[in-house]
């Protein structure tokens, strides 16, 4: 159950093989707020298990991690996964995640550089500390984040630091 006042973002994954059974990787739009704009994320196409089709192993692994480990303050909260059957536009798999509308750490650094400024060491230390707390939580639960980088550390407008996209 989500807390009152918590806003959500939606990551949309476009599914499944084409009529000819081919699988593709392509960038698809996903609502990932980064300074007020939606940013594309590359994900494999997928279908939902509950409908007699296999989810790609990567998506299933990401789903399992989010479901099991998103109870930590430094891991993005996971609210659910939904499958939408759509003959006209193609079936869709939706992951509903916590909104981190402060952007990524990469966005933050680029903003400072664009203004010709440097980040304060205390800000850097805070972000690193919080990211390491999230990593410690994952490691204590026998999970390795295989794609740690500035783009996968998101910030909330309340100063939260959240790990996302576990590199599966």
Secondary structure by P-SEA (a helix, b strand, c coil): cccccbbbbbbbbbbcccccbbbbbbbbbcccccccbbbbbbbcbbbbccccccccaaaaaaaaaaaccccccccccccbbbbbbbccccbbbbbbbcccccccaaaaaaaaaaacccccaaaaaaaaaaaaaaaaaaaaacccccccccccbbbcccbbbbbccccc
